[in-house]
């Protein structure tokens, strides 16, 4: 029996509790900031323990999972570090890793063993009401050990996410941040930029948007505050992607004058896009 | 009874024939370059007349529709102009308009009345086998009169597309090209640029792509030769959009340092994206 402490009862925290229950072999405690959330956890019988008191939730934990926004992690981690059992394993679900791993590793280094995680699931829904046991089935989860990580803790966190249904990959925190900047954070910013550019240049054009434009810009409807925080936390990798795109668009200005080169450019994109192994459903 | 001549038996030409038949009141003749296509048209009983001979198809036409790639229109138009009845109305289905309208208006001005059209339907499928009577139901069709257009011909072309099921809007050829550059041609190029940028910088990142990336880049799988031709034909409007995006990305580099401004930027994009009236299905 693994004693699991989940910090935060949102979509991810709630789904982790439900997936752990489905898998079996876990005693689940969940911390929530608000009493209403505790009542909801109790009503849905999602956890053995639900409480607004951190010590109650973490004092016997084998594995603690920080499932709160990146900006809230530091303060909670310091409180947890004061009460968590010596040798416990800690992970998180933040979508940026270099800054988080550096901060939390330092906070926990005296007592516990921290390893960062990023389960890539559920970014568009929010809240406990959307939580479900199957959220992680087939989703990628990136575990981000660094040179100081405890090997047994890395193995345990890796195994934990597999138990919940994830396909687990390991990357350094910096490689993680560069990769998610390219496939998630920067594409979000690019979609927002496209919408704003058209809104400024020729808002009437929106009347003529079709299914291609709908898909290209879908992510621009994501929650601005969450994305502002993500973009700040992954600032340098996102900035590098923006600057790389400025260069790429300068190349395109010259390609526009050369049919043969443009055809090669578009063929290269099509070939790579066609080879992507991507989830089938339109929303996840 | 309107005598309709459709030049080209692809997805659009075939669907126009089927939609006209469904609407009733048309005698339909279709020209195809290849004898195999004529045989297929006859087998599916799509038209009263199917032939590889242009004169046979257009000699009695009231309304001629050029449904061939933009690059093939000029040569066919010159042959049609030699045999079409005096006063016939001509339109096309090309996805760029300023260059097409200029070329075809000049070719037909002695005998017939040309008005450009762009039915915004079916860009991802190709060929007669994909043709269907319902292709235009609810699709936008932009009719592009210029200052020389015959008013009765504009009204007739407008009414024709409505009869086929389209929602018809009128724009000048230049306004059309600027608008489709913004909502279709440039977004296509941007999706291709994003895929190629990642392929060059960090191809491993594709392994971590999720549903957001899938939708953002879907159009990059479109046919490169067709898109090369579209981008060439709408060169100046696309180039203006590329240069506007370079400026927008430069602004973003500075926004990345200012949370409050970034939140405003993303909120602006979300508000506009949420207000779009967009088709629901994922492919069209």
Interface residues (C-beta under 8 A of the other chain):
Chain A: X120 X123 X140 X142 X169 X178 X179 X180 X182 X183 X184 X187 X188 X189 X190 X191 X192 X193 X194 X195 X196 X197 X198 X199 X201 X202 X203 X204 X205 X206 X207 X208 X209 X210 X211 X212 X213 X214 X215 X216 X217 X218 X219 X220 X221 X222 X223 X224 X225 X227 X228 X229 X231 X232 X235 X238 X239 X241 X242 X243 X244 X245 X246 X248 X249 X250 X252 X253 X256 X257 X259 X262 X263 X265 X266 X267 X268 X269 X270 X272 X273 X274 X275 X276 X277 X278 X279 X281 X282 X283 X284
Chain B: X120 X123 X140 X142 X169 X178 X179 X180 X182 X183 X184 X187 X188 X189 X190 X191 X192 X193 X194 X195 X196 X197 X198 X199 X201 X202 X203 X204 X205 X206 X207 X208 X209 X210 X211 X212 X213 X214 X215 X216 X217 X218 X219 X220 X221 X222 X223 X224 X225 X227 X228 X229 X231 X232 X235 X238 X239 X241 X242 X243 X244 X245 X246 X248 X249 X250 X252 X253 X256 X257 X259 X262 X263 X265 X266 X267 X268 X269 X270 X272 X273 X274 X275 X276 X277 X278 X279 X281 X282 X283 X284
